[in-house]
Amino acid sequence: YWTSHPGPVWPWLIHTSQIAEQHCLLDKSKTKAKFDYYPCITPYHAGKSKTYPVKDKDVVTISGFTFKAIKTDHYDPCVGYRITGEGLDIGYIADGAYYKGLEKQFEGCTILLANAIVPKGQEVERKYLTVDDVITILKAMQTKPKLLVLSHISGWMLRANLYKQIKIIQDATKVKVISAEDFMTLDLKTLQTSSIAPKK
């Protein structure tokens, strides 16, 4: 389990090992935060597993998988990750606006997850990844991912028609795009999705 930036982390998400952006472990008094959820991972829960605090460029290896932290341009401290091991190469672009060179950090990933929460042509005051940013990133890549997964789906994306936003990205980049869904699983070798939703 990994945490990209400050936000509440619930006890049932704690596994044997976890990686967290270093600010997620700080007491609120040691941050400039305006929010009440620090520390995002309580000392109690951090003590239940091996916790690796990371910042940009840090590299952690767990059970044969390597996690490289990659900075984002967000209003809170935040990192994305590049995860490699056992033939897998997965990129995760966390919250934050595009900056020049971001695409180089994820060049050649087989699967790329992106927290794109702002539809094409829209702008917001805070630093978030937009559909236009995603298109810029993918077009700049020499070796594009086989699959892009849009995550952290926002109300903005839903109101703008999520499936239309997916088609806009696919048409502009020729990369297969899907959106994350509740209970969705992804076979990392076949790139096929299925659902583990409980049957009604």
Summary of the structure (lengths in Angstrom):
residues: 200
radius of gyration: 16.9
end to end distance: 28.3
largest distance: 47.3
contacts: 596
relative contact order: 0.11
helix: 22%
strand: 30%
